[in-house]
């Protein structure tokens, strides 16, 4: 076997191994990060909040996005914010941002104001599939229309600052990123309680 053939074979094996590793990050019949109970939990190493790479994809509601970002920061997270307000096609810009963050292999992607309805459906389906195949959990914050395929997102987070028993947003995001047991639908608050979010 020539040197070129050996290198080509090694490259092919590396590619197959890489694809199989990504497939191993994707659970069967469940979303990445969608752990409902301690029995479902996959063995994992919990990351400290300040070491989690949180990407937040913005929405047209910049004021709510800012509240969410502030709440995550108050709770010890350091989210990267990708705004979409003011762009020609906000849903398309948001999809591109998700794909970029999936390539960067962030710990979790939080999408604010996703709209899976109508013409947006197929594009979002492909984009969320990309994040799933990369093994990245996706949380939908105040979604407009969610995917019918529940394997594409770990949870929906609905902000309700009036509910005294709502989960602090940073706690919910960190829990999903660390694959801790959680509900599929979580009421969250952006209000800091006693300086700890």
MIDOSE-1310 file (N, C-alpha, C; in nm, 2 decimals, decimal comma, always signed):
residues 197
xxxx	+0,09/-0,12/+0,00/+0,00/+0,00/+0,00/+0,09/+0,12/+0,00; +0,06/+0,22/-0,09/+0,14/+0,34/-0,10/+0,11/+0,43/+0,02; +0,20/+0,52/+0,04/+0,19/+0,62/+0,15/+0,06/+0,70/+0,13; +0,02/+0,73/+0,01/-0,10/+0,81/-0,02/-0,22/+0,72/+0,02
xxxx	-0,22/+0,60/-0,02/-0,33/+0,51/+0,01/-0,35/+0,49/+0,16; -0,24/+0,47/+0,23/-0,24/+0,46/+0,37/-0,30/+0,58/+0,44; -0,26/+0,70/+0,39/-0,31/+0,83/+0,45/-0,46/+0,84/+0,42; -0,50/+0,80/+0,29/-0,64/+0,81/+0,26/-0,73/+0,72/+0,34
xxxx	-0,67/+0,60/+0,36/-0,75/+0,50/+0,45/-0,76/+0,55/+0,59; -0,65/+0,61/+0,64/-0,65/+0,66/+0,78/-0,75/+0,78/+0,79; -0,75/+0,86/+0,69/-0,85/+0,97/+0,68/-0,99/+0,92/+0,68; -1,02/+0,82/+0,60/-1,15/+0,76/+0,60/-1,19/+0,70/+0,73
xxxx	-1,10/+0,63/+0,79/-1,13/+0,58/+0,93/-1,16/+0,68/+1,03; -1,08/+0,79/+1,02/-1,10/+0,90/+1,12/-1,24/+0,97/+1,10; -1,28/+0,98/+0,97/-1,41/+1,04/+0,94/-1,52/+0,95/+0,99; -1,51/+0,82/+0,97/-1,61/+0,73/+1,02/-1,62/+0,73/+1,17
xxxx	-1,50/+0,73/+1,24/-1,49/+0,74/+1,38/-1,56/+0,87/+1,43; -1,53/+0,98/+1,37/-1,59/+1,11/+1,41/-1,74/+1,11/+1,40; -1,79/+1,05/+1,29/-1,94/+1,05/+1,27/-2,00/+0,96/+1,37; -1,93/+0,84/+1,40/-1,99/+0,75/+1,50/-1,99/+0,82/+1,64
xxxx	-1,88/+0,90/+1,67/-1,88/+0,97/+1,80/-1,99/+1,07/+1,81; -2,02/+1,14/+1,70/-2,14/+1,23/+1,71/-2,27/+1,16/+1,72; -2,28/+1,05/+1,65/-2,40/+0,97/+1,67/-2,42/+0,92/+1,81; -2,31/+0,89/+1,88/-2,31/+0,84/+2,02/-2,37/+0,95/+2,11
xxxx	-2,36/+1,08/+2,07/-2,41/+1,19/+2,15/-2,56/+1,21/+2,14; -2,62/+1,14/+2,05/-2,76/+1,16/+2,02/-2,84/+1,04/+2,08; -2,92/+1,07/+2,18/-3,00/+0,96/+2,24/-3,11/+0,91/+2,15; -3,15/+0,79/+2,16/-3,26/+0,73/+2,08/-3,39/+0,78/+2,13
xxxx	-3,48/+0,83/+2,04/-3,62/+0,87/+2,08/-3,63/+0,98/+2,19; -3,52/+1,06/+2,20/-3,53/+1,17/+2,30/-3,44/+1,28/+2,25; -3,46/+1,40/+2,30/-3,38/+1,51/+2,26/-3,25/+1,50/+2,34; -3,14/+1,56/+2,29/-3,02/+1,58/+2,36/-3,05/+1,67/+2,48
xxxx	-3,01/+1,62/+2,60/-3,04/+1,70/+2,72/-3,18/+1,68/+2,78; -3,26/+1,60/+2,72/-3,40/+1,58/+2,77/-3,40/+1,46/+2,87; -3,36/+1,49/+2,99/-3,36/+1,39/+3,10/-3,48/+1,41/+3,19; -3,57/+1,31/+3,19/-3,69/+1,33/+3,27/-3,68/+1,28/+3,41
xxxx	-3,59/+1,19/+3,44/-3,58/+1,13/+3,57/-3,44/+1,09/+3,60; -3,40/+1,07/+3,72/-3,27/+1,02/+3,75/-3,24/+0,89/+3,69; -3,34/+0,80/+3,67/-3,32/+0,68/+3,60/-3,28/+0,69/+3,45; -3,33/+0,80/+3,39/-3,30/+0,83/+3,25/-3,16/+0,90/+3,23
xxxx	-3,11/+0,95/+3,34/-2,99/+1,03/+3,33/-2,87/+0,95/+3,27; -2,80/+1,01/+3,18/-2,68/+0,95/+3,12/-2,56/+1,00/+3,21; -2,47/+0,90/+3,24/-2,36/+0,94/+3,32/-2,28/+1,05/+3,25; -2,25/+1,15/+3,33/-2,18/+1,27/+3,27/-2,10/+1,34/+3,38
xxxx	-2,01/+1,42/+3,33/-1,94/+1,51/+3,42/-2,00/+1,64/+3,43; -2,05/+1,68/+3,54/-2,11/+1,81/+3,56/-2,01/+1,93/+3,54; -2,04/+2,02/+3,46/-1,95/+2,14/+3,45/-2,00/+2,25/+3,54; -1,90/+2,32/+3,59/-1,93/+2,44/+3,67/-2,00/+2,54/+3,57
xxxx	-2,08/+2,63/+3,63/-2,16/+2,72/+3,55/-2,07/+2,81/+3,47; -1,96/+2,86/+3,53/-1,87/+2,95/+3,45/-1,79/+2,88/+3,34; -1,80/+2,75/+3,34/-1,73/+2,68/+3,23/-1,83/+2,63/+3,12; -1,96/+2,65/+3,14/-2,05/+2,62/+3,04/-2,05/+2,72/+2,92
xxxx	-2,05/+2,68/+2,80/-2,06/+2,77/+2,69/-2,21/+2,78/+2,65; -2,27/+2,89/+2,69/-2,41/+2,91/+2,66/-2,43/+3,01/+2,55; -2,50/+2,96/+2,44/-2,53/+3,05/+2,33/-2,68/+3,09/+2,34; -2,71/+3,22/+2,34/-2,85/+3,26/+2,33/-2,87/+3,33/+2,20
xxxx	-2,97/+3,27/+2,12/-3,01/+3,33/+2,00/-3,13/+3,42/+2,02; -3,12/+3,54/+1,98/-3,22/+3,64/+2,02/-3,35/+3,63/+1,94; -3,44/+3,72/+1,97/-3,57/+3,73/+1,91/-3,60/+3,88/+1,87; -3,72/+3,90/+1,83/-3,76/+4,04/+1,80/-3,78/+4,12/+1,92
xxxx	-3,80/+4,04/+2,04/-3,83/+4,11/+2,17/-3,70/+4,13/+2,24; -3,62/+4,23/+2,21/-3,49/+4,26/+2,26/-3,50/+4,29/+2,41; -3,61/+4,34/+2,46/-3,62/+4,37/+2,60/-3,63/+4,25/+2,69; -3,70/+4,15/+2,64/-3,71/+4,02/+2,71/-3,58/+3,95/+2,70
xxxx	-3,51/+3,95/+2,58/-3,38/+3,89/+2,56/-3,28/+3,95/+2,67; -3,29/+4,08/+2,69/-3,20/+4,14/+2,78/-3,22/+4,09/+2,92; -3,35/+4,08/+2,96/-3,39/+4,03/+3,09/-3,33/+3,89/+3,11; -3,34/+3,81/+3,01/-3,30/+3,67/+3,01/-3,14/+3,66/+3,03
xxxx	-3,08/+3,75/+2,95/-2,93/+3,75/+2,96/-2,88/+3,79/+3,09; -2,95/+3,90/+3,15/-2,91/+3,95/+3,28/-2,93/+3,84/+3,39; -3,04/+3,77/+3,37/-3,08/+3,66/+3,47/-2,97/+3,55/+3,46; -2,93/+3,51/+3,34/-2,83/+3,41/+3,33/-2,70/+3,45/+3,39
xxxx	-2,66/+3,58/+3,36/-2,53/+3,63/+3,42/-2,54/+3,64/+3,57; -2,65/+3,68/+3,62/-2,67/+3,69/+3,77/-2,66/+3,55/+3,83; -2,70/+3,45/+3,75/-2,69/+3,31/+3,80/-2,56/+3,24/+3,77; -2,46/+3,31/+3,74/-2,33/+3,26/+3,72/-2,29/+3,20/+3,58
xxxx	-2,38/+3,22/+3,48/-2,35/+3,18/+3,35/-2,29/+3,30/+3,27; -2,23/+3,27/+3,16/-2,17/+3,37/+3,08/-2,22/+3,35/+2,93; -2,34/+3,38/+2,91/-2,40/+3,36/+2,77/-2,34/+3,45/+2,66; -2,33/+3,39/+2,55/-2,29/+3,47/+2,43/-2,43/+3,50/+2,36
xxxx	-2,45/+3,62/+2,33/-2,58/+3,66/+2,27/-2,56/+3,69/+2,12; -2,65/+3,63/+2,04/-2,65/+3,66/+1,89/-2,78/+3,72/+1,86; -2,79/+3,86/+1,84/-2,91/+3,93/+1,82/-2,96/+3,90/+1,68; -3,09/+3,91/+1,66/-3,15/+3,89/+1,53/-3,25/+4,01/+1,50
xxxx	-3,29/+4,08/+1,60/-3,39/+4,19/+1,57/-3,33/+4,29/+1,47; -3,41/+4,34/+1,38/-3,37/+4,44/+1,29/-3,32/+4,38/+1,16; -3,30/+4,24/+1,15/-3,25/+4,18/+1,03/-3,37/+4,16/+0,93; -3,34/+4,14/+0,81/-3,44/+4,12/+0,71/-3,53/+4,00/+0,74
xxxx	-3,47/+3,89/+0,77/-3,55/+3,77/+0,80/-3,50/+3,72/+0,93; -3,56/+3,75/+1,04/-3,51/+3,72/+1,18/-3,50/+3,57/+1,20; -3,60/+3,49/+1,15/-3,60/+3,35/+1,17/-3,48/+3,28/+1,09; -3,45/+3,33/+0,97/-3,34/+3,28/+0,89/-3,21/+3,32/+0,96
xxxx	-3,20/+3,44/+1,01/-3,08/+3,49/+1,08/-3,06/+3,40/+1,21; -3,17/+3,37/+1,28/-3,16/+3,29/+1,40/-3,11/+3,15/+1,36; -3,16/+3,09/+1,25/-3,12/+2,96/+1,21/-2,97/+2,96/+1,18; -2,92/+3,06/+1,11/-2,78/+3,07/+1,08/-2,70/+3,07/+1,21
xxxx	-2,75/+3,15/+1,30/-2,67/+3,16/+1,43/-2,67/+3,03/+1,50; -2,78/+2,95/+1,50/-2,78/+2,82/+1,56/-2,68/+2,73/+1,50; -2,67/+2,73/+1,36/-2,58/+2,64/+1,29/-2,44/+2,68/+1,32; -2,41/+2,81/+1,34/-2,27/+2,85/+1,37/-2,24/+2,81/+1,51
xxxx	-2,33/+2,82/+1,61/-2,30/+2,77/+1,74/-2,29/+2,62/+1,75; -2,36/+2,55/+1,67/-2,35/+2,40/+1,66/-2,21/+2,36/+1,61; -2,16/+2,44/+1,52/-2,02/+2,41/+1,47/-1,92/+2,44/+1,58; -1,94/+2,54/+1,66/-1,85/+2,57/+1,77/-1,86/+2,48/+1,89
xxxx	-1,96/+2,39/+1,88/-1,97/+2,29/+1,99/-1,99/+2,35/+2,13; -2,09/+2,44/+2,13/-2,12/+2,51/+2,26/-2,19/+2,40/+2,35; -2,20/+2,43/+2,48/-2,26/+2,34/+2,58/-2,42/+2,33/+2,56; -2,48/+2,45/+2,53/-2,62/+2,45/+2,51/-2,66/+2,57/+2,43
xxxx	-2,77/+2,56/+2,35/-2,82/+2,67/+2,27/-2,96/+2,70/+2,32; -2,98/+2,83/+2,36/-3,11/+2,88/+2,40/-3,16/+2,96/+2,28; -3,28/+2,93/+2,23/-3,33/+3,00/+2,12/-3,46/+3,08/+2,17; -3,45/+3,21/+2,16/-3,56/+3,29/+2,20/-3,66/+3,32/+2,09
xxxx	-3,79/+3,29/+2,11/-3,89/+3,33/+2,01/-3,89/+3,25/+1,88; -3,86/+3,12/+1,89/-3,86/+3,04/+1,77/-4,00/+3,03/+1,71; -4,01/+3,03/+1,58/-4,14/+3,02/+1,51/-4,13/+2,91/+1,41; -4,17/+2,79/+1,44/-4,16/+2,68/+1,35/-4,28/+2,67/+1,25
xxxx	-4,37/+2,77/+1,25/-4,49/+2,76/+1,17/-4,46/+2,80/+1,02; -4,55/+2,75/+0,93/-4,55/+2,79/+0,79/-4,41/+2,77/+0,72; -4,37/+2,88/+0,65/-4,25/+2,87/+0,57/-4,12/+2,84/+0,65; -4,13/+2,87/+0,78/-4,01/+2,85/+0,87/-3,99/+2,70/+0,90
xxxx	-4,09/+2,62/+0,89/-4,08/+2,48/+0,94/-3,96/+2,40/+0,89; -3,95/+2,39/+0,76/-3,84/+2,30/+0,71/-3,70/+2,35/+0,74; -3,68/+2,48/+0,73/-3,55/+2,54/+0,76/-3,51/+2,51/+0,91; -3,61/+2,53/+1,00/-3,58/+2,51/+1,14/-3,56/+2,36/+1,17
xxxx	-3,64/+2,28/+1,10/-3,62/+2,13/+1,12/-3,48/+2,09/+1,09; -3,43/+2,14/+0,98/-3,29/+2,10/+0,94/-3,19/+2,16/+1,03; -3,21/+2,28/+1,08/-3,12/+2,35/+1,17/-3,11/+2,28/+1,30; -3,23/+2,25/+1,36/-3,24/+2,18/+1,49/-3,18/+2,04/+1,48
xxxx	-3,20/+1,97/+1,37/-3,14/+1,84/+1,34/-2,98/+1,85/+1,35; -2,93/+1,96/+1,29/-2,79/+1,98/+1,29/-2,74/+1,99/+1,44; -2,80/+2,07/+1,52/-2,77/+2,08/+1,66/-2,78/+1,94/+1,73; -2,88/+1,87/+1,70/-2,90/+1,74/+1,77/-2,79/+1,65/+1,73
xxxx	-2,76/+1,64/+1,60/-2,65/+1,55/+1,56/-2,51/+1,59/+1,61; -2,50/+1,72/+1,65/-2,37/+1,76/+1,71/-2,37/+1,73/+1,86; -2,48/+1,68/+1,91/-2,49/+1,64/+2,05/-2,51/+1,76/+2,15; -2,57/+1,87/+2,09/-2,59/+1,99/+2,17/-2,74/+2,01/+2,21
xxxx	-2,76/+2,02/+2,34/-2,90/+2,04/+2,39/-2,95/+2,18/+2,34; -3,08/+2,18/+2,31/-3,15/+2,31/+2,27/-3,26/+2,33/+2,36; -3,27/+2,46/+2,42/-3,38/+2,50/+2,50/-3,45/+2,61/+2,42; -3,59/+2,61/+2,42/-3,66/+2,71/+2,35/-3,72/+2,81/+2,45
xxxx	-3,68/+2,93/+2,45/-3,73/+3,03/+2,54/-3,84/+3,11/+2,48; -3,96/+3,11/+2,55/-4,08/+3,18/+2,50/-4,10/+3,16/+2,35; -4,12/+3,03/+2,31/-4,14/+2,99/+2,17/-4,27/+3,04/+2,12; -4,27/+3,08/+1,99/-4,40/+3,12/+1,92/-4,47/+2,99/+1,87
xxxx	-4,39/+2,91/+1,80/-4,44/+2,78/+1,76/-4,33/+2,68/+1,77; -4,35/+2,57/+1,84/-4,25/+2,47/+1,87/-4,25/+2,36/+1,76; -4,14/+2,28/+1,75/-4,14/+2,16/+1,66/-4,23/+2,06/+1,71; -4,29/+1,99/+1,62/-4,38/+1,87/+1,65/-4,29/+1,75/+1,69
xxxx	-4,16/+1,75/+1,64/-4,07/+1,64/+1,67/-4,00/+1,68/+1,80; -4,04/+1,61/+1,91/-3,99/+1,64/+2,04/-3,84/+1,60/+2,06; -3,78/+1,53/+1,97/-3,64/+1,50/+1,98/-3,55/+1,61/+1,94; -3,61/+1,72/+1,89/-3,53/+1,84/+1,85/-3,50/+1,94/+1,95
xxxx	-3,56/+1,93/+2,07/-3,54/+2,03/+2,18/-3,56/+1,96/+2,31; -3,48/+2,01/+2,41/-3,48/+1,94/+2,54/-3,59/+1,99/+2,63; -3,63/+2,12/+2,61/-3,73/+2,18/+2,70/-3,78/+2,31/+2,64; -3,90/+2,35/+2,68/-3,94/+2,49/+2,65/-3,94/+2,57/+2,79
xxxx	-3,89/+2,69/+2,78/-3,87/+2,77/+2,90/-3,96/+2,89/+2,88; -4,06/+2,91/+2,96/-4,15/+3,02/+2,95/-4,13/+3,11/+3,07; -4,10/+3,24/+3,04/-4,07/+3,34/+3,15/-4,21/+3,38/+3,21; -4,21/+3,37/+3,34/-4,33/+3,42/+3,42/-4,27/+3,47/+3,55
xxxx	-4,24/+3,60/+3,55/-4,18/+3,65/+3,67/-4,28/+3,67/+3,79; -4,41/+3,64/+3,76/-4,51/+3,66/+3,87/-4,53/+3,53/+3,95; -4,48/+3,42/+3,90/-4,49/+3,29/+3,97/-4,38/+3,28/+4,07; -4,41/+3,27/+4,20/-4,31/+3,27/+4,30/-4,23/+3,13/+4,30
xxxx	-4,29/+3,03/+4,24/-4,22/+2,90/+4,24/-4,16/+2,87/+4,11; -4,15/+2,97/+4,02/-4,08/+2,96/+3,89/-3,93/+2,93/+3,92; -3,88/+2,85/+3,83/-3,73/+2,81/+3,84/-3,65/+2,93/+3,79; -3,55/+2,97/+3,86/-3,46/+3,07/+3,81/-3,40/+3,03/+3,67
xxxx	-3,40/+3,12/+3,58/-3,36/+3,08/+3,44/-3,22/+3,02/+3,43; -3,13/+3,08/+3,51/-2,99/+3,02/+3,50/-2,99/+2,88/+3,55; -3,07/+2,84/+3,65/-3,08/+2,71/+3,71/-3,13/+2,61/+3,60; -3,24/+2,65/+3,53/-3,29/+2,57/+3,43/-3,19/+2,54/+3,31
xxxx	-3,13/+2,65/+3,27/-3,03/+2,64/+3,16/-2,91/+2,55/+3,20; -2,86/+2,57/+3,32/-2,75/+2,49/+3,36/-2,79/+2,35/+3,38; -2,91/+2,32/+3,43/-2,95/+2,19/+3,45/-2,97/+2,11/+3,32; -3,02/+2,18/+3,22/-3,04/+2,11/+3,08/-2,90/+2,09/+3,02
xxxx	-2,81/+2,19/+3,03/-2,67/+2,17/+2,98/-2,60/+2,06/+3,05; -2,62/+2,04/+3,17/-2,56/+1,93/+3,25/-2,63/+1,80/+3,25; -2,74/+1,79/+3,17/-2,82/+1,67/+3,15/-2,88/+1,63/+3,29; -2,92/+1,72/+3,37/-2,99/+1,69/+3,50/-3,14/+1,66/+3,47
xxxx	-3,21/+1,58/+3,55/-3,35/+1,56/+3,53/-3,43/+1,69/+3,53; -3,52/+1,71/+3,44/-3,60/+1,83/+3,44/-3,73/+1,80/+3,36; -3,83/+1,89/+3,37/-3,95/+1,88/+3,30/-3,93/+1,93/+3,16; -4,02/+1,89/+3,07/-4,01/+1,93/+2,93/-4,06/+2,08/+2,92
xxxx	-4,15/+2,12/+3,00/-4,20/+2,25/+3,00/-4,17/+2,31/+3,14; -4,09/+2,42/+3,14/-4,04/+2,48/+3,26/-4,08/+2,63/+3,27; -4,15/+2,67/+3,37/-4,18/+2,81/+3,40/-4,05/+2,86/+3,47; -4,00/+2,97/+3,41/-3,88/+3,03/+3,46/-3,90/+3,17/+3,50
xxxx	-3,81/+3,22/+3,59/-3,81/+3,36/+3,62/-3,68/+3,43/+3,60; -3,68/+3,56/+3,56/-3,56/+3,63/+3,54/-3,53/+3,72/+3,66; -3,61/+3,70/+3,77/-3,59/+3,78/+3,89/-3,49/+3,71/+3,98; -3,39/+3,78/+4,02/-3,28/+3,73/+4,11/-3,34/+3,73/+4,25
xxxx	-3,32/+3,62/+4,32/-3,36/+3,60/+4,46/-3,24/+3,60/+4,55; -3,23/+3,71/+4,63/-3,12/+3,71/+4,73/-2,98/+3,71/+4,67; -2,97/+3,77/+4,55/-2,84/+3,77/+4,48/-2,80/+3,64/+4,42; -2,88/+3,54/+4,43/-2,84/+3,41/+4,37/-2,95/+3,37/+4,27
x	-2,92/+3,35/+4,15/-3,02/+3,32/+4,05/-3,03/+3,17/+4,03
